[in-house]
Amino acid sequence: MTQQIKNLPAEKRRAVTVQAVIKLAEERNPYDITTSAIAAMMGLTQGALFRHFLSKDVIWNSVMEWVRSCLLVRVDQATQSAKSPLAALEAIFMAHLDFVSRHPGIPRILLTELQRTGTTPAKQLAQEFLTEYEQRIYRLIETGKTFGEITPYVSTESATALFVGTIQGLAVQSIVKDSQNQSLSQAAEIFSLYRRGIEVRHEASA
């Protein structure tokens, strides 16, 4: 395994490093992940690791860039394949939680970065990701209003915050309960509750 990693091109090796950090975050507090632990996970020396990353902060930036890119791609794919704004919101909700269930270290990493005091490049990337994510949800809700799917009386800001907050809450629950599959199994029912709160209701004719 070590020899295989050493023989990888630089970009591939950086990607393997990112995955090693995410894997380590499944079992320990991200604050406690050291470069020696990352190197050991990959079967490398710290010297070999630092040939591609000048510092731990640079590694962390790469992790956040990977998370940001992968999740936003999933959001965009879900939007493109959906037949309506509400269907797109549901697809995003399910895709996001599926992603978290496959990479349970990611919620730990995001929460750790967002709670840091002061400003770091990784924290800034996490904040930018959250802003971009919220903007996509906001636009979908506005489009849903235009299409007549979402009630015009609902606050777009509040509906966006509830959507994001619900996913964050489920992610935190998965950490506390150490059960990613449980959160995923509840996702459809929970989104149904969210949907009923924002969709246009068509009263049955008498």
N, C-alpha and C positions, 0 to 999 in steps of 0.2 A: 504493500500500500504506500509506504513512504517513498519508494523508488518511483512509483507511478505518479505521485504528486510532484516529485522533483522534475520529472520529465514533461510535465504539462507546460503549455505556453503560459506566459505571465498572466494574461487575462483570465485564463481558465483557473490558474492557481489562486488568483484573487477571489474568484467566484467560490472556490472550494473553501477558502478562509471564511467568507461570509456565512456559508452554510454551517461551518464548524461553530461559529459564534452563536448562531440561532439554535443549534442543537444543544450547546452548553447552557443556553438560557432556559431550556426546558427544565433543567434540574437545579439551577442555582440562581441566586439574585444576580442580575446583570452587573451590578456594582462590583461584585466579587470575581468577575471573570478577568483573569490576568492574561498577559501575552504568553506567559509560560504555559498556562492551561490550554490556550488556543493552539500553541505549537505542539504540545503533547497530544492533543486531540487529533492533530494531523500527522503525528509521527515525525515532526521536524524539530530542529533546534530553533531557539529564539532568533539566532543570527540569520537563519534561512528565512524566517518569517519577515524579518525587518529588511530583507532585500527588496521586498515588494511593498511594504508599508513602513513609513518613516517613524510612526508612533502608534500607540493604541488609539488615539483620537482619529487618526486617518482610517484605521480599521473600522471604527464605529461609524464614521461618515459613510464608508462603503456599504455597511449594513443598512443604514437608513436610506441610502439611495436605492438599494435593491428592494427594500420593502415598499418604498414610495412608488417605484417604477412598476413592480409586479401588481400591487393593489390597484393602481390607477388604470393599468392595462385591463385588469379584470372588470373594473367598473365600466370602462369604455366598451369592452366586448359585450357585456351584459346589456348595455344601452342599445347597441347596434342591432342585436338579435331580437330584442323585445318588440312586441307589436303595439304597445301603448306605453304611456308614461308610468302608469301604475304597475304594469307588467315589468317595466324596466326597474322600478324601485324594488320590486320583489326579487328580481333576478340578482340585483346588486346585493341585497340583504343576504340572500342565500349563498352567493358566491363569496362574499366577505367572510361569513362564518365558516364556510367550507375551507377557505384559505387558512383561517385561524386554527381550525381543527387539524389541519395538515402541518402547521408550523406553530405549535403552542408556545414556543419561546418568543414569538413576535409581540404578543400583547405585553409581556413582561418588559421587553426592550423599549417599546413605545412609551409605556407608563413611566419607566425609569427616566427616559430622556425628558419627557414633558414635565417631570417633577424636579428636575435639576434646578438648583439656584443659579442665578446668573445666566449668561448666554454662552452657548457653545455651538460650533457649526452643526453638530448632530442634532441638538435641540432645535436649532433653526430649521433644519431640514424636516424634522418631525412636525413643527408648527406649520411649515409651508405645505406639507402633505395634507394635514388636517384641513387647512384652508381650501386647497384645491378640491379635496373630497367634498367638503360642505358646499362649495360652489356648484359642483355637479348635481348634488341632491337638490339644491335650491332651484336650479334651472329646470330639473325634471318636474318638480312640484308646480312651478309656474306654468310649464307646458301642459301639465295635467289639468290645470284650471282652464287654460285656453281650449283644450279638447273637451271640456265638460265632464271630465272624470273625477276631478277633485273639487270639492266645494269652494267657491270663491270667498267664503266667509272665514276659512281657516287661515291663520297667520303662517305665511311661508317660512318666516324665521323660526317660529315655534315648531312647525312640522319638521323642519330640517334638524333642529336641535334634538327633537325627540327621536328621529330616525338614527342619528349618529349616537346619541346617548344610549339608546336601547342596545345597539351593537356593542358599545363600550361596556355596558353593564353585563351583557352576556359573556363578554371576553373576561371580565374581572371574575365573574362567577366561576368560569371554567378554571381559572387560576386557583381560587379559594377552595373549590371542591375537587380540583385536580381531575376534572371530567369534561374533556372537550366534546365527546360524543353526545353527552346529555344536552349541552347547549345547542348542538346542531339538530338534535331530534326535536327540540322545542321550537326551532326557528320558524317553521311554517305556521304554527299556531300563533306564535307571538306576532309575526308579521300580519296575520289575519286580523288580530286585535288593532294593530296600528292602522291597517287599511280601513277598517270600519270607522275609525275616528276622523278620517280625512276625505273619504270618497263621497261623491254625490249619491244621495239616497233616492231611489225611484220608488215612490209610494205605489202600492198596489191599487189598481182601480177598483172602485166599489162595485 
